[in-house]
Amino acid sequence: MDSVERFRAALAHREPDRVPITDGCWKSTVERWRREGLPEGVSPHEYFGYEMVTLRPDLSPRFPAEVLPEDAEHELERTPYGALRRQRRDRASTPEVLDWPVKSREDWERIKPRLLPGADRWDWGAVRATYEEARGKGQFVAFNSHIGYAHFQEYIKSEDLLMLLATDPEWAKDMFRTQAELVIGQAELLLKAGFAVDGAFLACDLGYRNATFFSPRMYRELQFPHDRMVFRTFRDRGLPVILHSDGRVKALLSQFLEAGLSALHPIECKAGMDLAELKREYGRDLALFGGIDVRAMADPDPRVIEDEIKRKFEVAMAGGGYLYHSDHSIPDNVSFGQYCHVIDLVHEHGRYR
């Protein structure tokens, strides 16, 4: 099987030849791995044989962006969304947002006309080069974008955004609808241009360590209709939909499935997302993509990660419906040698025949 066939089989709850493999890591992790043996000029994607490639449009209001040096460790960044952020130069932590572009409904109404679909939101040269290279390697190609609540943290301070959901739900619906229509428009432009993607990889962080950011009822009223619009754009074309959502989002899984979700990513262990439990409860309908604890990868005792992968693969792989990924992304406390061992274990335990 090539990667496309492998992904399609796993996402359709059929057993491929082996578990599909892809992952992500911090910039500082790559820098560490370079010092420890990752060849210069070779990305982790190439070195470890990751099998998914994504194509992503510009979904911002396209304000002028700039980076301003601040000190040896940090830089200030004015984003295309109009926010001002302080960022570690090694990108090893979440940026600190110093200023948000939307503080009132009037601010939003000024930005909204800048969020219309358009062909110029695609860098067609880069898209074609990435697409043709992936097709030549038989890799799974996914349309990629942010959707819903999490994306609007680019515009509005998190506490204010959560309060807005409760105090002005019509404004929240307008934002989610605008974003959904932009995402759908960009996907349709890509497909009409002849790029036959294999599915969608969408992102919206909806949970933290203990629960979802807001209630399932509020999700149902405010975001669910617009997620369903986006999911169905792909599902109606026979394409699977993968959702990246950090944190403890189990309370929303039945609604994700109703909206048309095919697979959940990354199944964050620190937030109590248990791969075996989810397989038992949802494995017939929902493919599971991730769930391998990065804390086990960093443990100095290799038996910890060996047990983690062996134990979880035995459950998650049964009948198909499982794809390998870390339970978030690889932090820089995981050495190059440790991660090479992880991928060796994935190949060892991830074979069906």
C-alpha contacts under 8 A as a table, 3 or more apart, distances in Angstrom:
res1	aa1	res2	aa2	distance
1	M	4	V	7.94
1	M	5	E	5.74
1	M	6	R	6.02
1	M	16	P	7.62
1	M	17	D	6.75
2	D	5	E	5.46
2	D	6	R	6.15
2	D	138	G	5.49
2	D	139	Q	7.11
3	S	6	R	4.89
3	S	7	F	6.00
3	S	20	P	7.02
3	S	51	E	5.66
3	S	52	M	7.72
3	S	138	G	5.64
3	S	139	Q	4.87
3	S	140	F	5.81
4	V	7	F	5.25
4	V	8	R	6.05
4	V	138	G	6.03
4	V	139	Q	5.44
4	V	140	F	4.51
4	V	141	V	7.87
4	V	198	D	7.42
5	E	8	R	5.14
5	E	9	A	6.07
5	E	16	P	7.79
6	R	9	A	5.28
6	R	10	A	6.27
6	R	16	P	5.38
6	R	17	D	7.11
6	R	18	R	7.36
6	R	19	V	7.44
6	R	20	P	6.06
7	F	10	A	5.22
7	F	11	L	5.99
7	F	20	P	5.99
7	F	140	F	6.80
7	F	323	L	7.70
8	R	11	L	5.20
8	R	12	A	6.03
9	A	12	A	5.12
9	A	13	H	6.30
9	A	14	R	4.88
9	A	15	E	6.23
9	A	16	P	5.57
9	A	320	G	7.31
9	A	321	G	7.86
10	A	13	H	5.15
10	A	14	R	5.44
10	A	15	E	6.12
10	A	16	P	6.26
10	A	19	V	7.50
10	A	20	P	7.58
10	A	287	A	7.31
10	A	320	G	5.12
10	A	321	G	4.57
10	A	322	Y	5.92
10	A	323	L	6.80
11	L	14	R	7.46
11	L	240	P	7.14
11	L	262	S	6.77
11	L	263	A	6.87
11	L	287	A	5.68
11	L	320	G	7.70
11	L	321	G	5.44
11	L	322	Y	7.44
12	A	287	A	7.75
12	A	320	G	7.68
12	A	321	G	6.64
13	H	284	R	7.50
13	H	287	A	6.93
13	H	319	G	6.26
13	H	320	G	4.49
13	H	321	G	4.27
13	H	322	Y	7.94
14	R	319	G	6.00
14	R	320	G	4.53
14	R	321	G	6.64
15	E	18	R	7.65
15	E	317	M	7.83
15	E	318	A	7.78
15	E	319	G	5.70
15	E	320	G	4.18
15	E	321	G	7.51
15	E	352	Y	7.02
16	P	19	V	6.89
16	P	320	G	7.01
16	P	352	Y	6.94
17	D	351	R	6.11
17	D	352	Y	5.39
17	D	353	R	6.04
18	R	347	H	7.62
18	R	350	G	5.29
18	R	351	R	4.16
18	R	352	Y	5.41
18	R	353	R	7.54
19	V	317	M	7.51
19	V	322	Y	6.69
19	V	323	L	5.53
19	V	324	Y	6.42
19	V	346	V	7.81
19	V	347	H	7.87
19	V	350	G	5.07
19	V	351	R	6.51
19	V	352	Y	7.94
20	P	51	E	6.91
20	P	322	Y	7.89
20	P	323	L	5.08
20	P	324	Y	5.98
21	I	49	G	7.54
21	I	50	Y	5.48
21	I	51	E	5.86
21	I	52	M	7.96
21	I	323	L	6.41
21	I	324	Y	4.97
21	I	325	H	6.59
22	T	45	H	7.70
22	T	49	G	7.66
22	T	50	Y	4.29
22	T	51	E	5.61
22	T	52	M	6.24
22	T	324	Y	6.38
22	T	325	H	5.67
23	D	45	H	7.88
23	D	50	Y	6.79
23	D	324	Y	7.66
23	D	325	H	4.97
23	D	326	S	6.28
23	D	329	S	6.86
23	D	330	I	7.94
24	G	325	H	7.89
24	G	326	S	7.71
24	G	328	H	7.75
24	G	329	S	4.89
24	G	330	I	6.23
25	C	29	T	6.28
25	C	30	V	7.12
25	C	329	S	4.79
25	C	330	I	4.23
25	C	331	P	6.29
26	W	29	T	5.00
26	W	30	V	6.61
26	W	91	R	7.08
26	W	92	A	6.21
26	W	329	S	6.81
26	W	330	I	6.14
26	W	331	P	5.74
26	W	332	D	6.83
27	K	30	V	5.27
27	K	31	E	6.43
27	K	90	D	6.19
27	K	91	R	5.97
27	K	92	A	6.67
28	S	31	E	4.95
28	S	32	R	6.24
28	S	90	D	5.44
28	S	91	R	6.75
28	S	92	A	5.84
28	S	331	P	7.78
28	S	332	D	5.93
29	T	32	R	5.08
29	T	33	W	6.16
29	T	330	I	7.05
29	T	331	P	5.88
29	T	332	D	4.11
29	T	333	N	7.62
29	T	334	V	7.51
30	V	33	W	4.97
30	V	34	R	6.14
30	V	44	P	7.55
30	V	332	D	7.85
31	E	34	R	5.20
31	E	35	R	6.73
32	R	35	R	5.30
32	R	36	E	6.45
32	R	332	D	6.86
32	R	335	S	7.38
32	R	336	F	7.59
33	W	36	E	4.83
33	W	37	G	6.04
33	W	38	L	5.32
33	W	335	S	6.68
33	W	336	F	4.98
34	R	37	G	5.51
34	R	38	L	4.56
34	R	39	P	6.32
34	R	40	E	6.66
35	R	38	L	7.22
36	E	335	S	7.64
36	E	336	F	6.05
36	E	337	G	7.80
37	G	336	F	6.99
38	L	42	V	7.24
38	L	44	P	7.80
38	L	47	Y	7.86
38	L	336	F	7.32
39	P	42	V	5.59
42	V	46	E	6.29
42	V	47	Y	6.40
43	S	46	E	5.26
43	S	47	Y	6.12
44	P	47	Y	4.94
44	P	48	F	5.72
44	P	49	G	7.84
44	P	50	Y	7.91
45	H	48	F	5.74
45	H	49	G	5.77
45	H	50	Y	4.97
46	E	49	G	5.21
46	E	50	Y	6.68
48	F	343	I	7.31
51	E	139	Q	5.23
51	E	140	F	6.13
52	M	139	Q	5.78
52	M	140	F	4.71
52	M	141	V	5.92
52	M	142	A	7.26
53	V	130	T	7.91
53	V	134	A	6.84
53	V	139	Q	6.80
53	V	140	F	6.13
53	V	141	V	4.89
53	V	142	A	6.26
54	T	141	V	5.63
54	T	142	A	4.73
54	T	143	F	5.73
54	T	144	N	5.71
54	T	201	F	7.54
55	L	127	V	6.45
55	L	130	T	7.85
55	L	131	Y	7.84
55	L	141	V	7.35
55	L	142	A	6.23
55	L	143	F	5.03
55	L	144	N	5.60
56	R	122	W	7.70
56	R	143	F	6.19
56	R	144	N	4.82
56	R	145	S	6.00
57	P	121	R	5.56
57	P	122	W	5.04
57	P	123	D	7.51
57	P	144	N	7.68
57	P	145	S	7.29
57	P	186	Q	6.92
58	D	62	R	7.99
58	D	121	R	4.99
58	D	122	W	6.55
59	L	115	L	7.28
59	L	121	R	7.19
59	L	145	S	7.83
59	L	182	L	7.33
59	L	183	V	7.54
60	S	63	F	7.82
60	S	80	P	6.02
60	S	81	Y	5.60
60	S	115	L	7.05
61	P	80	P	6.48
61	P	81	Y	5.75
61	P	111	I	6.72
61	P	112	K	7.98
61	P	114	R	5.06
61	P	115	L	5.65
62	R	80	P	4.79
62	R	81	Y	6.46
62	R	114	R	7.62
63	F	79	T	7.31
63	F	80	P	4.45
63	F	81	Y	6.03
63	F	82	G	5.95
64	P	78	R	7.74
64	P	79	T	7.38
64	P	80	P	5.76
64	P	82	G	7.79
65	A	77	E	7.37
65	A	78	R	5.20
65	A	79	T	4.94
65	A	80	P	5.07
65	A	82	G	7.79
66	E	77	E	5.82
66	E	78	R	5.22
66	E	79	T	6.94
67	V	75	E	6.82
67	V	76	L	5.76
67	V	77	E	4.45
67	V	78	R	6.38
68	L	75	E	5.79
68	L	76	L	4.92
68	L	77	E	6.09
69	P	74	H	7.09
69	P	75	E	4.59
69	P	76	L	6.13
70	E	73	E	7.97
70	E	74	H	5.73
70	E	75	E	4.76
70	E	76	L	6.17
71	D	74	H	5.34
71	D	75	E	6.60
73	E	88	R	5.77
73	E	89	R	5.72
73	E	90	D	7.88
74	H	86	R	6.57
74	H	87	Q	5.51
74	H	88	R	4.46
74	H	89	R	5.29
75	E	86	R	5.79
75	E	87	Q	5.49
75	E	88	R	6.49
75	E	89	R	6.37
76	L	84	L	6.97
76	L	85	R	5.67
76	L	86	R	4.63
76	L	87	Q	6.31
77	E	84	L	5.71
77	E	85	R	5.18
77	E	86	R	6.34
77	E	87	Q	7.25
78	R	82	G	6.19
78	R	83	A	5.70
78	R	84	L	4.64
78	R	85	R	6.49
79	T	82	G	5.25
79	T	83	A	5.37
79	T	84	L	6.46
79	T	85	R	7.60
80	P	83	A	7.54
81	Y	101	P	7.17
81	Y	154	E	6.51
81	Y	155	Y	6.61
82	G	100	W	6.99
82	G	101	P	5.29
82	G	155	Y	7.64
83	A	97	V	7.17
83	A	98	L	7.60
83	A	99	D	5.54
83	A	100	W	4.72
83	A	101	P	5.49
83	A	154	E	6.97
83	A	155	Y	6.89
84	L	97	V	5.98
84	L	98	L	5.43
84	L	99	D	5.04
84	L	100	W	6.77
85	R	95	P	6.19
85	R	96	E	5.51
85	R	97	V	4.27
85	R	98	L	5.46
85	R	99	D	7.14
86	R	95	P	5.71
86	R	96	E	5.03
86	R	97	V	6.25
86	R	98	L	7.00
87	Q	91	R	6.67
87	Q	93	S	7.79
87	Q	94	T	7.48
87	Q	95	P	4.70
87	Q	96	E	6.46
88	R	91	R	5.15
88	R	92	A	6.60
88	R	93	S	6.77
88	R	95	P	7.10
89	R	92	A	7.91
91	R	94	T	7.58
91	R	95	P	7.99
92	A	331	P	7.95
97	V	100	W	7.29
100	W	103	K	7.07
100	W	154	E	7.42
100	W	155	Y	5.62
100	W	156	I	5.61
100	W	157	K	6.36
101	P	107	D	7.25
101	P	155	Y	5.49
101	P	156	I	6.85
102	V	105	R	7.57
102	V	107	D	5.12
102	V	108	W	5.84
102	V	155	Y	5.41
102	V	156	I	5.35
103	K	107	D	6.38
103	K	156	I	6.63
104	S	107	D	5.23
104	S	108	W	6.66
105	R	108	W	5.08
105	R	109	E	6.24
105	R	171	W	7.59
106	E	109	E	5.05
106	E	110	R	6.33
107	D	110	R	5.26
107	D	111	I	6.50
108	W	111	I	5.13
108	W	112	K	5.94
109	E	112	K	5.19
109	E	113	P	7.40
110	R	113	P	6.75
111	I	114	R	5.53
111	I	115	L	7.23
112	K	115	L	5.43
112	K	178	T	7.59
113	P	116	L	6.50
115	L	178	T	7.32
115	L	179	Q	7.62
115	L	182	L	6.59
116	L	182	L	5.87
117	P	121	R	7.41
117	P	181	E	7.80
117	P	182	L	5.11
117	P	183	V	7.65
117	P	185	G	5.28
117	P	186	Q	5.79
118	G	121	R	5.65
118	G	122	W	7.95
118	G	185	G	7.61
118	G	186	Q	6.90
118	G	189	L	7.85
119	A	122	W	5.80
119	A	186	Q	7.52
119	A	189	L	6.68
120	D	123	D	7.06
121	R	186	Q	7.71
122	W	127	V	7.45
123	D	126	A	5.57
123	D	127	V	6.06
124	W	127	V	4.94
124	W	128	R	5.95
125	G	128	R	5.30
125	G	129	A	6.25
126	A	129	A	5.15
126	A	130	T	6.12
127	V	130	T	5.25
127	V	131	Y	5.94
128	R	131	Y	5.01
128	R	132	E	5.93
129	A	132	E	5.37
129	A	133	E	6.13
130	T	133	E	5.30
130	T	134	A	6.12
131	Y	134	A	5.16
131	Y	135	R	6.06
131	Y	141	V	7.21
131	Y	195	F	7.61
132	E	135	R	5.02
132	E	136	G	6.08
133	E	136	G	5.09
133	E	137	K	6.43
134	A	137	K	5.12
134	A	138	G	6.09
134	A	139	Q	5.05
134	A	140	F	7.36
134	A	141	V	7.01
135	R	138	G	4.96
135	R	139	Q	5.99
135	R	140	F	7.99
135	R	141	V	7.94
136	G	139	Q	7.77
140	F	197	V	7.91
140	F	198	D	6.11
141	V	197	V	5.31
141	V	198	D	5.37
141	V	199	G	6.90
142	A	197	V	5.57
142	A	198	D	5.70
142	A	199	G	4.85
142	A	200	A	4.79
142	A	201	F	5.79
143	F	187	A	7.02
143	F	197	V	6.56
143	F	199	G	6.42
143	F	200	A	4.62
143	F	201	F	5.98
143	F	202	L	7.85
144	N	200	A	5.99
144	N	201	F	4.89
144	N	202	L	5.52
144	N	203	A	7.91
145	S	183	V	6.99
145	S	201	F	6.97
145	S	202	L	5.13
145	S	203	A	6.31
146	H	150	A	7.69
146	H	151	H	5.89
146	H	202	L	5.63
146	H	203	A	4.59
146	H	204	C	5.94
147	I	150	A	7.11
147	I	151	H	5.95
147	I	176	F	7.65
147	I	179	Q	6.55
147	I	180	A	6.62
147	I	183	V	7.61
147	I	202	L	6.76
147	I	203	A	6.05
147	I	204	C	5.62
147	I	227	D	7.42
148	G	151	H	5.85
148	G	152	F	7.11
148	G	176	F	5.28
148	G	179	Q	6.92
148	G	180	A	7.42
148	G	204	C	6.23
148	G	223	Q	6.39
148	G	226	H	7.72
148	G	227	D	7.22
149	Y	152	F	5.56
149	Y	153	Q	7.29
149	Y	176	F	7.13
149	Y	204	C	6.67
149	Y	205	D	7.74
149	Y	206	L	7.38
149	Y	223	Q	7.43
150	A	153	Q	5.55
150	A	154	E	7.92
150	A	204	C	5.11
150	A	205	D	5.45
150	A	206	L	6.81
151	H	154	E	5.88
151	H	155	Y	7.92
151	H	204	C	6.80
152	F	155	Y	5.15
152	F	156	I	6.12
152	F	161	L	7.72
152	F	175	M	7.99
153	Q	156	I	5.11
153	Q	157	K	6.09
153	Q	158	S	5.82
153	Q	161	L	7.27
154	E	157	K	7.97
156	I	160	D	6.61
156	I	161	L	5.83
157	K	160	D	5.29
157	K	161	L	6.04
158	S	161	L	5.02
158	S	162	L	6.25
159	E	162	L	5.29
159	E	163	M	6.33
160	D	163	M	5.10
160	D	164	L	6.05
161	L	164	L	4.97
161	L	165	L	6.47
162	L	165	L	5.31
162	L	166	A	6.99
162	L	214	F	7.69
163	M	166	A	5.36
163	M	167	T	6.11
164	L	167	T	5.03
164	L	168	D	5.21
164	L	169	P	6.80
164	L	171	W	7.80
164	L	172	A	6.94
165	L	168	D	5.85
165	L	169	P	5.07
165	L	172	A	5.84
165	L	218	M	7.96
165	L	222	L	7.87
166	A	169	P	6.06
168	D	171	W	5.55
168	D	172	A	6.65
169	P	172	A	4.92
169	P	173	K	6.13
169	P	222	L	6.90
170	E	173	K	5.05
170	E	174	D	6.18
171	W	174	D	5.02
171	W	175	M	6.33
172	A	175	M	5.17
172	A	176	F	6.24
172	A	222	L	6.81
173	K	176	F	5.12
173	K	177	R	5.91
173	K	222	L	5.49
173	K	223	Q	6.98
174	D	177	R	5.12
174	D	178	T	6.05
175	M	178	T	5.15
175	M	179	Q	6.25
176	F	179	Q	5.19
176	F	180	A	6.09
176	F	222	L	7.76
176	F	223	Q	6.44
176	F	226	H	6.45
177	R	180	A	5.04
177	R	181	E	6.11
177	R	226	H	5.85
178	T	181	E	5.28
178	T	182	L	6.23
179	Q	182	L	5.07
179	Q	183	V	6.18
180	A	183	V	5.15
180	A	184	I	6.10
180	A	226	H	5.90
180	A	227	D	7.17
180	A	229	M	7.15
180	A	230	V	6.13
181	E	184	I	5.12
181	E	185	G	5.96
182	L	185	G	5.12
182	L	186	Q	6.21
183	V	186	Q	5.22
183	V	187	A	6.19
183	V	230	V	7.30
184	I	187	A	5.10
184	I	188	E	6.14
184	I	230	V	6.07
184	I	233	T	6.86
185	G	188	E	5.19
185	G	189	L	6.26
186	Q	189	L	5.12
186	Q	190	L	6.30
187	A	190	L	5.14
187	A	191	L	6.26
188	E	191	L	5.10
188	E	192	K	5.99
189	L	192	K	5.16
189	L	193	A	6.15
190	L	193	A	5.19
190	L	194	G	6.87
190	L	195	F	5.89
191	L	194	G	5.36
191	L	195	F	5.18
191	L	196	A	6.15
191	L	197	V	7.48
192	K	195	F	7.34
197	V	200	A	7.83
198	D	239	L	6.21
198	D	240	P	7.51
199	G	234	F	7.00
199	G	239	L	4.78
199	G	240	P	4.90
199	G	241	V	5.90
199	G	242	I	7.77
200	A	234	F	7.07
200	A	239	L	7.32
200	A	240	P	6.43
200	A	241	V	4.85
200	A	242	I	6.01
201	F	241	V	6.21
201	F	242	I	4.79
201	F	243	L	5.98
201	F	244	H	7.26
202	L	241	V	7.39
202	L	242	I	6.11
202	L	243	L	4.89
202	L	244	H	6.07
203	A	243	L	5.55
203	A	244	H	4.51
203	A	245	S	6.11
204	C	243	L	7.28
204	C	244	H	6.19
204	C	245	S	5.24
204	C	246	D	7.86
205	D	244	H	6.96
205	D	245	S	4.19
205	D	246	D	4.96
205	D	247	G	7.20
206	L	212	T	5.65
206	L	213	F	5.81
206	L	214	F	7.93
206	L	245	S	5.90
206	L	246	D	6.57
206	L	247	G	6.92
206	L	248	R	7.99
206	L	249	V	6.57
207	G	210	N	7.65
207	G	211	A	5.68
207	G	212	T	3.95
207	G	213	F	5.24
207	G	245	S	7.15
207	G	246	D	5.86
207	G	247	G	4.14
207	G	248	R	4.99
207	G	249	V	5.38
208	Y	211	A	5.78
208	Y	212	T	6.15
208	Y	213	F	6.64
208	Y	246	D	7.02
208	Y	247	G	4.30
208	Y	248	R	5.83
208	Y	271	A	6.79
209	R	247	G	5.43
209	R	248	R	5.91
209	R	270	K	6.68
209	R	271	A	4.19
209	R	272	G	7.39
210	N	247	G	7.54
210	N	248	R	5.93
210	N	271	A	6.01
210	N	272	G	7.51
211	A	247	G	7.30
211	A	248	R	5.03
211	A	249	V	6.54
211	A	251	A	7.95
212	T	215	S	6.64
212	T	216	P	7.97
212	T	247	G	7.38
212	T	248	R	6.05
212	T	249	V	5.56
212	T	251	A	7.39
214	F	218	M	6.52
214	F	219	Y	7.06
215	S	218	M	5.20
215	S	219	Y	6.30
216	P	219	Y	4.94
216	P	220	R	6.07
216	P	251	A	6.66
216	P	252	L	6.05
217	R	220	R	5.03
217	R	221	E	6.36
218	M	221	E	5.14
218	M	222	L	5.95
218	M	223	Q	7.85
219	Y	222	L	5.37
219	Y	223	Q	5.21
219	Y	224	F	5.85
220	R	223	Q	6.21
220	R	224	F	4.91
220	R	225	P	7.37
220	R	255	Q	7.58
221	E	224	F	6.62
221	E	225	P	7.57
222	L	225	P	7.16
223	Q	226	H	5.52
223	Q	227	D	6.22
224	F	227	D	5.11
224	F	228	R	6.06
224	F	255	Q	7.40
224	F	256	F	7.96
224	F	259	A	7.06
225	P	228	R	5.18
225	P	229	M	6.38
225	P	259	A	7.83
226	H	229	M	4.95
226	H	230	V	6.45
227	D	230	V	5.18
227	D	231	F	6.03
227	D	259	A	6.66
228	R	231	F	5.06
228	R	232	R	5.86
228	R	259	A	4.38
228	R	260	G	6.53
229	M	232	R	5.39
229	M	233	T	6.39
230	V	233	T	5.25
230	V	234	F	7.19
231	F	234	F	5.66
231	F	235	R	6.16
231	F	241	V	6.35
231	F	259	A	6.61
231	F	260	G	5.65
231	F	261	L	6.64
232	R	235	R	4.73
232	R	236	D	5.46
232	R	259	A	7.51
232	R	260	G	6.37
233	T	236	D	5.77
233	T	237	R	6.95
234	F	237	R	5.22
234	F	238	G	6.56
234	F	239	L	5.08
234	F	240	P	6.77
234	F	241	V	6.93
235	R	238	G	4.91
235	R	239	L	4.97
235	R	240	P	6.02
235	R	241	V	7.10
235	R	260	G	6.89
236	D	239	L	7.32
240	P	261	L	7.50
240	P	262	S	5.54
240	P	263	A	7.84
241	V	260	G	7.48
241	V	261	L	5.44
241	V	262	S	5.05
241	V	263	A	6.47
242	I	261	L	6.54
242	I	262	S	5.81
242	I	263	A	4.62
242	I	264	L	5.83
242	I	265	H	6.93
243	L	261	L	7.17
243	L	263	A	6.38
243	L	264	L	5.22
243	L	265	H	5.86
244	H	264	L	6.27
244	H	265	H	4.52
244	H	266	P	6.05
245	S	249	V	7.34
245	S	264	L	7.44
245	S	265	H	6.27
245	S	266	P	6.82
245	S	267	I	7.96
246	D	249	V	7.51
246	D	265	H	7.72
246	D	266	P	6.61
246	D	267	I	7.10
246	D	268	E	6.28
246	D	328	H	7.52
247	G	267	I	7.60
247	G	268	E	5.85
247	G	270	K	7.83
247	G	271	A	5.22
247	G	273	M	7.68
248	R	251	A	7.89
248	R	268	E	7.28
248	R	271	A	5.10
248	R	272	G	6.36
248	R	273	M	6.03
249	V	252	L	5.61
249	V	253	L	6.91
249	V	273	M	7.87
250	K	253	L	5.34
250	K	273	M	7.30
251	A	254	S	7.49
252	L	255	Q	5.44
252	L	256	F	6.22
253	L	256	F	4.94
253	L	257	L	6.19
254	S	257	L	5.20
254	S	258	E	6.26
255	Q	258	E	4.91
255	Q	259	A	6.10
256	F	259	A	5.11
256	F	260	G	6.47
256	F	261	L	5.44
257	L	260	G	5.12
257	L	261	L	4.84
257	L	262	S	7.20
257	L	285	D	7.67
257	L	286	L	7.31
258	E	261	L	7.30
261	L	264	L	7.71
261	L	286	L	7.44
262	S	285	D	7.55
262	S	286	L	5.61
262	S	287	A	6.10
263	A	286	L	5.37
263	A	287	A	4.31
263	A	288	L	5.54
263	A	289	F	6.56
264	L	267	I	7.02
264	L	286	L	7.15
264	L	287	A	6.49
264	L	288	L	5.36
264	L	289	F	5.82
265	H	288	L	6.65
265	H	289	F	4.84
265	H	290	G	5.87
265	H	327	D	7.94
266	P	289	F	5.85
266	P	290	G	4.68
266	P	291	G	6.03
266	P	325	H	6.89
266	P	326	S	6.92
266	P	327	D	4.95
266	P	328	H	5.63
267	I	273	M	5.47
267	I	274	D	7.32
267	I	275	L	6.99
267	I	288	L	7.64
267	I	289	F	7.12
267	I	290	G	5.68
267	I	291	G	4.63
267	I	327	D	5.46
267	I	328	H	7.61
268	E	271	A	5.57
268	E	272	G	6.93
268	E	273	M	5.45
268	E	274	D	7.98
268	E	290	G	7.95
268	E	291	G	5.94
268	E	293	D	7.59
268	E	327	D	4.66
268	E	328	H	6.18
269	C	272	G	5.17
269	C	273	M	5.07
269	C	274	D	6.31
269	C	291	G	6.28
269	C	292	I	7.49
269	C	293	D	5.93
269	C	327	D	6.24
270	K	273	M	7.37
270	K	293	D	7.93
273	M	278	L	7.68
273	M	291	G	7.62
274	D	277	E	5.35
274	D	278	L	6.16
274	D	291	G	7.35
275	L	278	L	5.20
275	L	279	K	6.10
275	L	288	L	7.66
275	L	291	G	5.79
275	L	312	K	6.97
275	L	316	A	6.94
276	A	279	K	5.07
276	A	280	R	6.33
276	A	312	K	6.56
276	A	315	V	6.01
276	A	316	A	6.34
277	E	280	R	5.23
277	E	281	E	6.27
278	L	281	E	5.13
278	L	282	Y	5.51
278	L	283	G	6.56
279	K	282	Y	5.47
279	K	283	G	4.18
279	K	284	R	7.76
279	K	288	L	7.50
279	K	315	V	7.33
279	K	316	A	6.01
280	R	283	G	5.83
281	E	284	R	7.95
282	Y	285	D	5.73
282	Y	286	L	5.59
283	G	286	L	5.22
283	G	287	A	6.28
283	G	288	L	7.52
283	G	321	G	6.96
284	R	287	A	7.94
286	L	321	G	7.22
287	A	321	G	4.35
287	A	322	Y	5.75
287	A	323	L	7.79
288	L	291	G	7.96
288	L	316	A	7.67
288	L	321	G	6.17
288	L	322	Y	4.98
288	L	323	L	6.35
289	F	322	Y	5.86
289	F	323	L	4.60
289	F	324	Y	5.87
289	F	325	H	6.15
290	G	322	Y	7.96
290	G	323	L	6.38
290	G	324	Y	5.12
290	G	325	H	3.96
290	G	326	S	5.21
290	G	327	D	5.22
290	G	328	H	7.78
291	G	324	Y	7.85
291	G	325	H	6.81
291	G	326	S	5.94
291	G	327	D	4.33
292	I	308	E	7.04
292	I	309	I	6.85
292	I	312	K	7.89
292	I	324	Y	7.74
292	I	325	H	6.66
292	I	326	S	4.74
292	I	327	D	5.03
293	D	296	A	5.46
293	D	297	M	6.81
293	D	308	E	7.54
293	D	326	S	6.25
293	D	327	D	5.40
294	V	297	M	4.89
294	V	298	A	6.44
294	V	326	S	6.24
294	V	327	D	6.50
294	V	328	H	7.48
294	V	329	S	7.60
294	V	330	I	6.42
294	V	331	P	7.56
294	V	334	V	7.93
295	R	298	A	5.24
295	R	299	D	6.40
296	A	299	D	5.18
296	A	304	V	5.71
296	A	305	I	4.92
296	A	308	E	7.05
297	M	302	P	7.91
297	M	304	V	7.66
297	M	305	I	5.43
297	M	334	V	6.34
297	M	338	Q	6.58
297	M	339	Y	6.96
297	M	342	V	7.03
298	A	333	N	6.01
298	A	334	V	4.71
298	A	335	S	7.39
298	A	338	Q	7.10
299	D	302	P	6.82
299	D	304	V	6.69
299	D	305	I	7.46
301	D	304	V	5.90
301	D	305	I	7.95
302	P	305	I	5.70
302	P	306	E	6.25
302	P	338	Q	7.89
303	R	306	E	4.83
303	R	307	D	5.97
304	V	307	D	5.36
304	V	308	E	6.19
305	I	308	E	4.79
305	I	309	I	6.15
305	I	342	V	7.26
306	E	309	I	5.54
306	E	310	K	6.10
306	E	342	V	7.93
306	E	345	L	6.96
307	D	310	K	5.20
307	D	311	R	5.72
308	E	311	R	5.54
308	E	312	K	6.09
309	I	312	K	5.34
309	I	313	F	5.73
309	I	345	L	7.06
309	I	346	V	7.08
309	I	349	H	7.48
310	K	313	F	5.37
310	K	314	E	6.22
310	K	345	L	7.98
310	K	349	H	6.22
311	R	314	E	5.54
311	R	315	V	7.01
312	K	315	V	5.46
312	K	316	A	5.99
313	F	316	A	5.08
313	F	317	M	5.46
313	F	349	H	6.86
313	F	350	G	6.82
314	E	317	M	5.99
314	E	318	A	6.85
315	V	318	A	5.92
316	A	320	G	7.80
316	A	321	G	7.41
316	A	322	Y	5.78
317	M	320	G	5.32
317	M	321	G	6.61
317	M	322	Y	5.38
317	M	350	G	7.65
318	A	321	G	7.74
324	Y	346	V	7.61
325	H	328	H	7.75
326	S	329	S	5.90
326	S	330	I	6.95
330	I	334	V	6.95
331	P	334	V	6.14
332	D	335	S	7.13
334	V	338	Q	6.20
334	V	339	Y	6.57
335	S	338	Q	5.09
335	S	339	Y	6.25
336	F	339	Y	5.21
336	F	340	C	6.14
337	G	340	C	5.10
337	G	341	H	6.30
338	Q	341	H	5.13
338	Q	342	V	6.40
339	Y	342	V	4.79
339	Y	343	I	6.40
340	C	343	I	5.29
340	C	344	D	6.23
341	H	344	D	4.99
341	H	345	L	6.16
342	V	345	L	5.13
342	V	346	V	6.25
343	I	346	V	4.92
343	I	347	H	6.30
344	D	347	H	5.25
344	D	348	E	6.11
345	L	348	E	4.84
345	L	349	H	5.93
345	L	350	G	7.81
346	V	349	H	5.46
346	V	350	G	5.27
347	H	350	G	5.16
347	H	351	R	6.53
348	E	351	R	6.59
